[in-house]
Amino acid sequence: MAELAAAPHVWGGRARLLAWLQEYGVYASVLALLLFNVLFTPHFLEVANFRTQLIQVAPVVITSLGMALVIGTEGIDLSVGAVMALASAMVVLYLGYGAPVAIVAALIAGAAAGAAGGALVAYVGVQPIVATLALLVGVRGVANVLVPQLTEFRNPTLITLGSRSVLGLPLVVIVAAVLTVLVGFLIKRTTFGRQLVAVGGNRAASRLSGLPVRRVLITVYIISGLLAAVAGVLATSRLQASDPTSLGLLMELSAITAVVVGGTPLTGGRVRVLGTVMGALLIQLLQATLIKHNLPQSWTQMVQAVIILAAVYAARGRRA
């Protein structure tokens, strides 16, 4: 009898712990990694190091924002890395018409890829993981056909975009910060954001309530493709080269990790923008820590897999 009486207390304590981990675990992890690097990584507190980390994490943040919106609708977008490669290829192809035209062409290509995935999900009824997996393969294939090898270029506008700073902050970081604010406003302060959360929470009930479910779904995938294209343009500008074979490779893994670790459940119905940004920072710090301590890159991928499993387990435990 005593054991039965104690059982609710045990399960209640476990549920509270899992809830705390899902809500604040990413912040605690980032803080722990920062403390570890301050104590054990030489030159970590140098301004140049922080600048490098922010520049490298900016494309991950931007791509993860789009992924968070898609996962908020109980979907997934495995094509974001391939869309980055396509955007990079479009920049090279249209650069002869000027940098603005090349950037616009890259963004249109990203939005079109997102629209294709959204149409498959919203109108054809294909599962998101299947639809975007097909796009992952097909879009990168198109990018490799358009630009079959590493192509370097020199363009003043793109050099400025990739390397310029404003008030000491790299321009790519400012772009990521502005997009974070815009996505946060979209979720918290607009009708579309409320519709997105409702569709992710219960698609059937949303449809019966008269919400434009199909329009919400296709719009979300278009935004994801557009943000992935922005990340591709920024990465290309920073590198001053296009290599669709490797650009954006495994970016979908980083984006999904950032979103899930940031507290957005894979079951949809909620989007945590700030948590997603912190999740991206966690991934970047983890990679930087392993590299600075002479550990292979493959370790990062294995640790990311463990982090995803732990985050999903915490979310399931909390729902239970």
The 8 nearest C-alpha neighbors of each residue, nearest first, counted from 0:
[[1, 3, 2, 4, 5, 6, 7, 8],
 [0, 2, 4, 3, 5, 6, 7, 8],
 [1, 3, 5, 0, 4, 6, 7, 9],
 [4, 2, 0, 6, 5, 1, 7, 8],
 [3, 5, 1, 2, 6, 0, 7, 8],
 [4, 6, 2, 8, 3, 7, 1, 9],
 [5, 7, 9, 3, 8, 4, 2, 10],
 [8, 6, 10, 9, 5, 11, 4, 3],
 [7, 9, 11, 5, 6, 10, 12, 4],
 [10, 8, 6, 12, 11, 7, 13, 5],
 [9, 11, 13, 7, 12, 8, 14, 6],
 [10, 12, 8, 14, 13, 9, 7, 15],
 [13, 11, 15, 9, 10, 14, 8, 16],
 [12, 14, 10, 16, 11, 15, 17, 9],
 [13, 15, 11, 17, 16, 12, 317, 18],
 [16, 14, 18, 12, 13, 17, 19, 11],
 [15, 17, 13, 19, 18, 14, 20, 12],
 [18, 16, 20, 14, 313, 19, 15, 317],
 [17, 19, 15, 21, 16, 20, 317, 14],
 [18, 20, 22, 16, 17, 21, 23, 15],
 [21, 19, 24, 17, 23, 18, 22, 16],
 [20, 22, 18, 262, 19, 24, 23, 17],
 [21, 23, 19, 20, 262, 18, 24, 25],
 [22, 24, 20, 26, 25, 19, 21, 27],
 [25, 23, 20, 27, 26, 21, 28, 22],
 [24, 26, 28, 27, 23, 261, 260, 278],
 [27, 25, 29, 28, 23, 24, 30, 277],
 [26, 28, 30, 24, 25, 29, 31, 23],
 [29, 27, 31, 25, 30, 26, 24, 32],
 [30, 28, 32, 26, 281, 31, 27, 33],
 [29, 31, 27, 33, 28, 32, 34, 26],
 [32, 30, 28, 34, 29, 33, 27, 35],
 [33, 31, 35, 29, 34, 30, 28, 36],
 [32, 34, 30, 36, 31, 35, 37, 29],
 [33, 35, 37, 31, 32, 36, 30, 38],
 [36, 34, 32, 38, 33, 37, 39, 31],
 [37, 35, 40, 39, 33, 38, 34, 32],
 [38, 36, 34, 35, 39, 40, 33, 43],
 [39, 37, 35, 36, 40, 34, 41, 33],
 [38, 40, 36, 37, 35, 41, 34, 43],
 [39, 41, 36, 43, 37, 38, 42, 291],
 [42, 40, 43, 39, 37, 36, 44, 38],
 [43, 41, 45, 44, 40, 48, 37, 36],
 [42, 44, 41, 45, 40, 37, 48, 36],
 [45, 43, 42, 46, 37, 48, 49, 41],
 [44, 46, 48, 47, 42, 43, 49, 50],
 [47, 45, 49, 48, 50, 44, 43, 51],
 [48, 46, 50, 45, 49, 51, 44, 52],
 [47, 49, 51, 50, 46, 45, 43, 52],
 [50, 48, 52, 46, 51, 47, 53, 45],
 [51, 49, 47, 53, 48, 52, 46, 54],
 [50, 52, 48, 54, 49, 53, 55, 47],
 [53, 51, 49, 55, 50, 54, 56, 48],
 [54, 52, 56, 50, 55, 51, 57, 49],
 [55, 53, 51, 57, 52, 56, 172, 50],
 [54, 56, 52, 53, 57, 51, 58, 283],
 [55, 57, 53, 59, 54, 58, 283, 52],
 [56, 58, 60, 59, 54, 172, 55, 175],
 [59, 57, 230, 61, 60, 56, 62, 234],
 [58, 60, 56, 62, 57, 61, 63, 279],
 [61, 59, 63, 57, 58, 62, 279, 276],
 [62, 60, 58, 64, 63, 59, 175, 226],
 [61, 63, 227, 59, 64, 65, 60, 226],
 [64, 62, 254, 66, 60, 65, 61, 59],
 [65, 63, 67, 61, 66, 62, 60, 68],
 [66, 64, 223, 68, 63, 67, 62, 226],
 [65, 67, 63, 69, 64, 68, 70, 223],
 [68, 66, 64, 70, 65, 69, 258, 71],
 [67, 69, 71, 65, 66, 70, 219, 64],
 [68, 70, 66, 71, 74, 72, 67, 75],
 [71, 69, 74, 73, 67, 72, 75, 68],
 [70, 72, 267, 68, 69, 269, 270, 268],
 [199, 71, 73, 267, 70, 74, 69, 198],
 [74, 72, 267, 70, 266, 199, 71, 265],
 [75, 73, 70, 69, 72, 127, 76, 71],
 [74, 76, 70, 127, 69, 128, 77, 66],
 [77, 75, 131, 78, 66, 79, 69, 128],
 [76, 78, 131, 251, 132, 79, 135, 75],
 [77, 79, 135, 81, 131, 76, 80, 134],
 [80, 78, 82, 81, 227, 77, 251, 83],
 [81, 79, 247, 250, 83, 82, 78, 248],
 [80, 82, 139, 84, 78, 83, 135, 79],
 [83, 81, 85, 79, 84, 80, 109, 228],
 [82, 84, 231, 80, 228, 86, 81, 227],
 [85, 83, 243, 81, 87, 82, 246, 86],
 [86, 84, 142, 82, 88, 87, 83, 89],
 [87, 85, 105, 89, 83, 228, 88, 84],
 [86, 88, 84, 90, 85, 89, 231, 241],
 [87, 89, 85, 91, 86, 90, 146, 142],
 [88, 90, 92, 86, 105, 91, 87, 93],
 [91, 89, 101, 87, 88, 93, 92, 94],
 [90, 92, 94, 88, 89, 93, 87, 241],
 [93, 91, 89, 90, 94, 88, 95, 101],
 [94, 92, 101, 95, 90, 91, 96, 89],
 [93, 95, 101, 97, 91, 96, 98, 90],
 [94, 96, 93, 97, 92, 98, 91, 101],
 [97, 95, 94, 93, 100, 101, 98, 99],
 [98, 96, 94, 95, 100, 99, 101, 93],
 [97, 99, 101, 94, 100, 102, 156, 157],
 [100, 98, 102, 101, 97, 103, 96, 94],
 [101, 99, 103, 98, 102, 97, 104, 96],
 [100, 102, 93, 90, 98, 94, 104, 99],
 [103, 101, 105, 99, 104, 100, 90, 98],
 [102, 104, 106, 100, 105, 101, 107, 99],
 [105, 103, 101, 107, 102, 106, 100, 108],
 [106, 104, 86, 102, 89, 108, 103, 107],
 [107, 105, 109, 103, 108, 228, 104, 225],
 [106, 108, 110, 104, 109, 105, 111, 103],
 [107, 109, 111, 105, 106, 110, 104, 112],
 [110, 108, 224, 225, 228, 106, 112, 111],
 [109, 111, 225, 221, 224, 113, 107, 112],
 [112, 110, 114, 108, 113, 109, 107, 115],
 [113, 111, 115, 109, 114, 110, 224, 108],
 [112, 114, 221, 224, 220, 110, 116, 111],
 [115, 113, 111, 221, 117, 112, 116, 118],
 [116, 114, 112, 118, 113, 117, 111, 119],
 [117, 115, 113, 119, 114, 118, 130, 131],
 [116, 118, 217, 114, 120, 220, 119, 115],
 [119, 117, 121, 115, 122, 120, 116, 217],
 [118, 120, 123, 116, 117, 125, 122, 121],
 [119, 121, 125, 124, 117, 118, 127, 123],
 [122, 120, 213, 118, 117, 124, 119, 216],
 [123, 121, 118, 124, 119, 120, 213, 117],
 [124, 122, 119, 125, 120, 121, 118, 126],
 [123, 125, 120, 122, 121, 119, 126, 118],
 [126, 124, 120, 119, 123, 130, 127, 129],
 [125, 127, 129, 128, 120, 130, 124, 119],
 [128, 126, 130, 129, 74, 75, 120, 131],
 [127, 129, 131, 126, 130, 75, 132, 76],
 [130, 128, 132, 126, 127, 131, 133, 125],
 [131, 129, 127, 133, 132, 128, 116, 125],
 [130, 132, 134, 77, 133, 78, 76, 128],
 [133, 131, 135, 129, 134, 130, 77, 128],
 [134, 132, 131, 130, 135, 136, 137, 129],
 [133, 135, 131, 137, 132, 136, 138, 78],
 [136, 134, 78, 132, 133, 81, 138, 137],
 [137, 135, 134, 133, 139, 138, 140, 132],
 [136, 138, 134, 140, 139, 135, 133, 141],
 [139, 137, 141, 140, 134, 135, 81, 136],
 [140, 138, 81, 142, 141, 137, 136, 143],
 [139, 141, 137, 143, 138, 142, 136, 144],
 [142, 140, 138, 144, 139, 143, 145, 137],
 [141, 143, 85, 139, 145, 140, 144, 88],
 [144, 142, 147, 140, 146, 141, 145, 243],
 [143, 145, 141, 147, 142, 146, 140, 139],
 [144, 146, 142, 143, 147, 141, 88, 92],
 [145, 147, 143, 144, 148, 88, 142, 243],
 [148, 146, 143, 144, 145, 149, 243, 142],
 [149, 147, 146, 150, 242, 143, 244, 243],
 [148, 150, 242, 241, 151, 240, 147, 146],
 [151, 149, 241, 240, 148, 242, 152, 146],
 [150, 152, 240, 239, 241, 149, 153, 238],
 [153, 151, 239, 240, 154, 150, 91, 241],
 [152, 154, 239, 155, 151, 158, 157, 240],
 [153, 155, 157, 156, 158, 152, 98, 239],
 [156, 154, 158, 157, 159, 153, 160, 98],
 [157, 155, 159, 158, 154, 160, 98, 99],
 [158, 156, 160, 236, 159, 154, 155, 161],
 [157, 159, 155, 161, 156, 160, 162, 154],
 [160, 158, 163, 156, 157, 162, 161, 155],
 [161, 159, 157, 158, 162, 163, 156, 236],
 [160, 162, 237, 236, 158, 159, 157, 233],
 [161, 163, 159, 160, 158, 237, 164, 169],
 [164, 162, 159, 170, 169, 160, 161, 165],
 [165, 163, 169, 168, 170, 167, 166, 162],
 [164, 166, 168, 167, 169, 170, 163, 173],
 [167, 165, 168, 164, 169, 170, 163, 173],
 [166, 168, 165, 164, 169, 170, 163, 50],
 [167, 169, 164, 165, 166, 170, 172, 173],
 [170, 168, 164, 172, 171, 163, 165, 173],
 [169, 171, 173, 164, 172, 163, 174, 168],
 [170, 172, 174, 173, 169, 175, 57, 54],
 [173, 171, 175, 170, 169, 174, 57, 54],
 [172, 174, 170, 176, 175, 171, 177, 169],
 [173, 175, 171, 177, 172, 176, 178, 170],
 [174, 176, 172, 178, 173, 177, 57, 61],
 [177, 175, 173, 179, 174, 178, 172, 180],
 [178, 176, 174, 180, 179, 175, 173, 181],
 [177, 179, 181, 175, 180, 176, 182, 174],
 [180, 178, 176, 182, 177, 181, 183, 175],
 [179, 181, 183, 177, 178, 182, 184, 176],
 [182, 180, 178, 184, 183, 179, 185, 177],
 [181, 183, 185, 179, 184, 180, 178, 186],
 [182, 184, 180, 186, 185, 181, 272, 179],
 [185, 183, 181, 187, 188, 182, 186, 180],
 [186, 184, 182, 189, 183, 192, 188, 187],
 [185, 187, 192, 183, 184, 188, 182, 189],
 [188, 186, 184, 185, 183, 189, 192, 193],
 [187, 189, 184, 185, 186, 190, 192, 183],
 [190, 188, 192, 191, 185, 187, 186, 193],
 [191, 189, 193, 192, 194, 188, 185, 186],
 [190, 192, 194, 189, 193, 195, 185, 215],
 [193, 191, 186, 195, 189, 194, 190, 185],
 [192, 194, 190, 196, 195, 191, 197, 186],
 [193, 195, 191, 197, 192, 196, 198, 190],
 [196, 194, 192, 198, 193, 197, 191, 72],
 [195, 197, 268, 199, 193, 194, 198, 269],
 [196, 198, 194, 200, 199, 195, 268, 193],
 [199, 197, 202, 195, 201, 200, 196, 205],
 [72, 200, 198, 268, 267, 196, 73, 197],
 [268, 199, 201, 197, 198, 267, 196, 202],
 [202, 200, 198, 204, 203, 199, 205, 197],
 [201, 203, 198, 205, 204, 199, 206, 200],
 [202, 204, 206, 205, 201, 207, 198, 208],
 [203, 205, 207, 206, 201, 202, 208, 198],
 [206, 204, 208, 202, 203, 210, 207, 198],
 [205, 207, 203, 209, 208, 204, 210, 212],
 [206, 208, 204, 209, 205, 203, 210, 202],
 [209, 207, 205, 206, 210, 204, 203, 211],
 [208, 210, 206, 207, 211, 205, 212, 204],
 [209, 211, 205, 206, 212, 208, 194, 207],
 [212, 210, 214, 213, 215, 209, 206, 205],
 [213, 211, 215, 214, 210, 206, 216, 198],
 [214, 212, 121, 216, 215, 211, 217, 122],
 [213, 215, 211, 217, 216, 212, 218, 121],
 [214, 216, 212, 218, 213, 217, 219, 211],
 [217, 215, 213, 219, 218, 214, 121, 117],
 [216, 218, 117, 220, 214, 219, 215, 118],
 [219, 217, 221, 215, 216, 220, 214, 222],
 [218, 220, 222, 216, 221, 217, 69, 215],
 [221, 219, 113, 223, 117, 217, 222, 218],
 [220, 222, 113, 114, 110, 218, 224, 223],
 [223, 221, 225, 219, 220, 224, 226, 218],
 [222, 224, 65, 220, 226, 221, 225, 227],
 [225, 223, 113, 109, 110, 227, 221, 222],
 [224, 226, 110, 109, 222, 228, 227, 223],
 [225, 227, 229, 223, 228, 224, 62, 65],
 [228, 226, 62, 230, 224, 229, 225, 83],
 [227, 229, 231, 109, 225, 83, 86, 226],
 [230, 228, 226, 232, 231, 227, 233, 225],
 [229, 231, 58, 227, 233, 228, 232, 234],
 [232, 230, 83, 228, 234, 229, 233, 87],
 [231, 233, 235, 229, 230, 234, 87, 236],
 [234, 232, 236, 230, 235, 231, 237, 161],
 [233, 235, 231, 237, 236, 232, 230, 238],
 [234, 236, 232, 238, 233, 237, 239, 240],
 [237, 235, 161, 157, 233, 239, 234, 238],
 [236, 238, 161, 234, 235, 239, 233, 162],
 [237, 239, 235, 240, 236, 234, 161, 241],
 [240, 238, 236, 237, 235, 152, 151, 153],
 [241, 239, 151, 238, 150, 235, 152, 242],
 [240, 242, 150, 87, 149, 235, 243, 88],
 [241, 243, 149, 244, 246, 245, 148, 150],
 [244, 242, 84, 246, 245, 143, 142, 241],
 [243, 245, 242, 246, 143, 84, 148, 139],
 [244, 246, 248, 243, 242, 247, 84, 249],
 [247, 245, 243, 84, 248, 242, 244, 83],
 [248, 246, 80, 250, 83, 84, 249, 245],
 [247, 249, 245, 250, 246, 80, 81, 244],
 [250, 248, 251, 252, 247, 80, 253, 254],
 [251, 249, 80, 253, 247, 252, 248, 254],
 [250, 252, 254, 249, 253, 77, 80, 79],
 [253, 251, 255, 250, 249, 254, 256, 303],
 [252, 254, 250, 256, 251, 255, 257, 249],
 [255, 253, 63, 251, 257, 256, 252, 250],
 [256, 254, 258, 252, 257, 253, 251, 259],
 [255, 257, 253, 259, 254, 258, 307, 260],
 [258, 256, 278, 279, 254, 275, 260, 255],
 [257, 259, 275, 261, 255, 256, 67, 260],
 [260, 258, 263, 261, 256, 262, 257, 255],
 [261, 259, 257, 262, 310, 258, 278, 256],
 [260, 262, 274, 275, 278, 258, 259, 257],
 [261, 263, 21, 260, 259, 22, 264, 274],
 [262, 264, 270, 259, 271, 258, 269, 261],
 [265, 263, 266, 267, 262, 259, 314, 269],
 [266, 264, 267, 70, 73, 263, 259, 71],
 [265, 267, 73, 264, 268, 199, 70, 71],
 [268, 266, 73, 71, 199, 72, 265, 269],
 [200, 267, 269, 199, 196, 71, 197, 72],
 [268, 270, 71, 267, 196, 263, 271, 264],
 [271, 269, 263, 71, 272, 67, 68, 268],
 [272, 270, 274, 263, 273, 275, 262, 269],
 [271, 273, 275, 274, 183, 270, 276, 64],
 [274, 272, 276, 275, 271, 277, 261, 179],
 [273, 275, 261, 277, 271, 272, 276, 278],
 [274, 276, 261, 258, 278, 272, 257, 273],
 [277, 275, 273, 279, 278, 274, 60, 280],
 [276, 278, 280, 274, 279, 275, 281, 273],
 [277, 279, 257, 275, 281, 261, 276, 280],
 [278, 280, 257, 276, 282, 281, 277, 60],
 [281, 279, 277, 283, 278, 282, 284, 276],
 [280, 282, 278, 284, 279, 29, 283, 285],
 [281, 283, 285, 279, 280, 284, 286, 278],
 [284, 282, 280, 286, 285, 281, 56, 287],
 [285, 283, 287, 281, 286, 282, 288, 280],
 [284, 286, 282, 288, 283, 287, 281, 289],
 [287, 285, 283, 289, 288, 284, 299, 290],
 [286, 288, 284, 290, 285, 289, 291, 283],
 [287, 289, 285, 291, 286, 290, 284, 292],
 [288, 290, 294, 292, 286, 287, 291, 293],
 [291, 289, 293, 287, 292, 288, 294, 286],
 [290, 292, 288, 293, 289, 287, 40, 294],
 [291, 293, 289, 290, 294, 288, 40, 287],
 [294, 292, 290, 291, 289, 295, 288, 296],
 [293, 295, 289, 290, 292, 296, 298, 291],
 [296, 294, 297, 298, 293, 290, 289, 299],
 [297, 295, 298, 299, 294, 290, 300, 286],
 [296, 298, 300, 299, 295, 301, 294, 302],
 [297, 299, 301, 296, 300, 295, 302, 294],
 [300, 298, 302, 297, 301, 296, 286, 303],
 [301, 299, 303, 297, 298, 302, 304, 296],
 [300, 302, 304, 298, 303, 299, 305, 297],
 [301, 303, 305, 299, 304, 300, 298, 306],
 [304, 302, 306, 300, 301, 305, 299, 307],
 [303, 305, 301, 307, 302, 306, 300, 308],
 [304, 306, 302, 308, 303, 307, 309, 301],
 [307, 305, 303, 309, 304, 308, 310, 302],
 [308, 306, 310, 304, 309, 305, 256, 311],
 [307, 309, 305, 311, 306, 310, 312, 304],
 [308, 310, 312, 306, 307, 311, 305, 313],
 [311, 309, 313, 307, 312, 308, 260, 306],
 [310, 312, 314, 308, 313, 309, 307, 315],
 [313, 311, 309, 315, 314, 310, 316, 308],
 [312, 314, 316, 310, 17, 311, 315, 317],
 [313, 315, 311, 317, 312, 316, 310, 318],
 [316, 314, 312, 318, 317, 313, 311, 319],
 [315, 317, 319, 313, 314, 318, 312, 17],
 [316, 318, 314, 315, 319, 14, 18, 17],
 [319, 317, 315, 316, 314, 14, 313, 18],
 [318, 316, 317, 315, 14, 314, 10, 313]]
